[in-house]
Amino acid sequence: MLARYIARTLFLVLLLISLFVKHFFGFMTLNLILAYIPYELSLLLRVFKPHKKYEWPLFVIYSIVFFLLVPNTFYMVTDLIHLNQFAFNFLGGVNLMEWAHFSYLFAAIMLALYCYILIFMELRRFTSSKAMNRIFFILLVVLNALGIYVGRFLRFHTVYLIEQPLYIPIKVFKSLDLESVLFILLLIGLQSLLILMVKGVREIRC
């Protein structure tokens, strides 16, 4: 229970701050919302979990929506590239404005990673089958990596899948080359590394 309250509080605080840093991070309000929504959706997965045959269609639709939106959470990590707006001239002394913006952006990314970890924890115990839960995790990681590539380099947003459901998969397939595949693999590796570290922390007994 505490975990979700931490996430919600941080989200609201960072969202409020985003309204005042539009000069440098005009994208932040939308990105924060898109990064946070999948976490709330993950909390409702159990509600839509089917127990009878007629419940499956709604569960499938909800799951599709969830997995289409979930790449937006880890996508926030790539927002680090926006730090290139600042010089960070260390020899020139401390530029507090630069470091304030750095701190804000990094805090937003930390929130996204926190939500990502919580989403992973929800999927990890979604069913009583370890094999099925691992499939969910693999699907999460792969779709995240692919979705980040599509969003960052092809500049497609999730809503485009509704407007042009056939065009986007074709466009993505045509764009794939060795470098894009390696980029996707790098993101899969980063996510796997994060989850590995989370598992390591969970092994610690206070």
C-alpha positions in Angstrom: 0.0 0.0 0.0 2.8 2.4 0.9 4.5 1.8 -2.5 1.5 3.2 -4.4 1.2 6.2 -2.2 4.8 7.1 -2.7 4.4 6.8 -6.5 1.2 8.9 -6.5 2.7 11.6 -4.3 5.9 11.9 -6.3 3.9 11.9 -9.5 1.7 14.8 -8.4 4.6 16.8 -7.0 6.7 16.3 -10.2 3.6 17.0 -12.4 3.1 20.3 -10.6 6.7 21.3 -11.0 6.5 20.4 -14.7 4.1 23.3 -15.2 6.9 25.7 -14.3 9.8 24.3 -16.3 8.3 24.4 -19.7 11.1 26.6 -21.1 13.6 23.7 -21.0 11.4 20.6 -20.5 8.2 21.4 -22.3 7.7 17.7 -22.9 7.7 16.7 -19.3 4.1 17.1 -18.3 2.9 14.8 -21.1 5.8 12.3 -20.6 5.1 12.1 -16.8 1.5 11.3 -17.4 2.2 8.7 -20.0 4.9 7.2 -17.8 2.7 7.0 -14.8 -0.6 5.7 -16.3 0.8 2.1 -16.9 1.4 1.7 -13.2 -2.2 2.5 -12.3 -3.3 0.2 -15.1 -1.1 -2.6 -13.7 -2.9 -2.3 -10.3 -6.2 -3.1 -12.1 -5.0 -6.1 -13.9 -6.1 -8.4 -11.1 -9.6 -6.8 -11.3 -9.9 -7.8 -14.9 -8.3 -11.2 -14.4 -10.8 -13.7 -15.9 -12.4 -16.4 -13.9 -15.1 -17.3 -16.3 -15.1 -17.7 -20.1 -17.2 -14.6 -20.8 -14.7 -12.4 -18.9 -11.8 -13.2 -21.3 -12.7 -10.7 -24.1 -12.6 -7.8 -21.7 -9.4 -9.0 -20.1 -7.7 -9.4 -23.5 -8.7 -5.9 -24.5 -7.5 -4.4 -21.2 -4.2 -6.3 -21.5 -3.6 -5.0 -25.1 -4.2 -1.5 -23.9 -1.9 -2.0 -20.9 1.0 -3.5 -23.0 0.7 -0.8 -25.6 1.0 1.9 -23.0 3.6 0.3 -20.7 6.7 1.3 -22.9 6.0 4.9 -22.0 7.3 4.2 -18.5 10.8 3.1 -19.3 10.8 5.6 -22.2 11.5 8.3 -19.7 15.1 7.0 -19.3 15.8 8.2 -22.8 14.8 11.8 -21.8 18.3 12.1 -20.4 19.3 13.2 -23.9 17.6 16.6 -23.2 20.4 17.5 -20.8 22.4 18.4 -23.9 20.7 21.8 -23.6 23.1 22.7 -20.8 26.8 23.3 -21.0 27.7 21.9 -17.6 31.0 23.9 -17.6 32.6 22.5 -14.4 35.6 24.7 -14.7 33.3 27.8 -14.7 31.8 27.0 -11.3 28.4 25.8 -10.1 25.5 26.9 -12.3 22.6 26.2 -10.0 20.0 26.6 -12.7 21.6 23.7 -14.7 21.8 21.4 -11.7 18.3 22.2 -10.6 17.0 21.2 -14.0 19.3 18.1 -13.9 17.9 17.2 -10.5 14.3 17.6 -11.7 14.8 15.5 -14.8 16.6 12.8 -12.9 13.9 12.7 -10.2 11.3 12.2 -13.0 13.4 9.4 -14.4 13.7 7.8 -10.9 9.9 7.9 -10.6 9.5 6.2 -13.9 12.0 3.5 -12.9 10.2 3.1 -9.6 6.9 2.7 -11.4 8.5 0.2 -13.8 9.7 -1.9 -10.8 6.3 -1.8 -9.3 4.7 -2.9 -12.6 7.2 -5.8 -12.7 6.3 -6.8 -9.1 2.6 -6.8 -10.1 3.2 -9.0 -13.1 5.5 -11.3 -11.1 2.7 -12.4 -8.9 -0.2 -12.0 -11.4 -0.7 -15.8 -11.7 0.2 -18.8 -9.7 2.2 -20.1 -12.6 5.9 -19.0 -12.6 6.2 -19.9 -16.3 3.2 -17.7 -17.2 4.6 -14.8 -15.1 7.9 -15.1 -16.8 6.2 -14.9 -20.2 4.5 -11.7 -19.0 7.9 -10.3 -18.0 9.5 -11.2 -21.3 6.6 -9.7 -23.2 6.9 -6.5 -21.0 10.7 -6.2 -21.7 10.5 -6.8 -25.4 7.5 -4.6 -26.0 9.2 -1.9 -23.9 12.4 -1.9 -26.0 10.5 -2.0 -29.3 8.1 0.7 -28.2 10.9 3.0 -27.1 12.6 2.5 -30.4 9.4 3.4 -32.3 8.7 6.4 -30.1 12.2 7.8 -30.0 13.4 7.3 -33.5 10.2 6.8 -35.7 8.3 9.4 -33.6 5.2 7.3 -33.4 2.9 7.6 -30.4 0.6 5.0 -28.9 -2.4 6.7 -30.3 -1.2 6.1 -33.9 -1.8 2.4 -33.3 -5.5 3.2 -33.1 -5.5 5.6 -36.1 -3.2 3.5 -38.3 -3.0 0.0 -36.9 -1.6 -1.6 -40.1 0.7 1.2 -41.3 2.9 1.3 -38.1 3.9 -2.4 -38.0 4.9 -2.2 -41.7 6.8 1.0 -41.1 8.6 -0.5 -38.1 9.5 -3.7 -40.0 10.9 -1.7 -42.9 13.0 0.5 -40.6 14.7 -2.3 -38.8 18.4 -2.7 -39.5 21.4 -4.0 -37.6 21.8 -0.8 -35.5 18.1 -0.6 -34.6 18.1 -4.2 -33.6 21.2 -3.7 -31.4 19.5 -0.6 -29.9 16.5 -2.7 -29.0 18.7 -5.4 -27.5 20.5 -2.8 -25.5 17.3 -1.7 -23.9 16.3 -5.3 -23.2 19.6 -5.6 -21.5 19.1 -2.5 -19.4 15.7 -3.6 -18.3 17.0 -7.0 -17.4 19.9 -5.5 -15.5 17.5 -3.3 -13.5 15.3 -6.3 -12.6 18.3 -8.3 -11.6 19.4 -5.6 -9.2 15.9 -5.4 -7.8 16.0 -9.1 -7.1 19.3 -8.7 -5.5 18.0 -6.0 -3.2 15.0 -8.2 -2.3 17.4 -10.9 -1.1 18.7 -8.6 1.6 17.1 -9.3 5.0 17.1 -6.4 7.5 
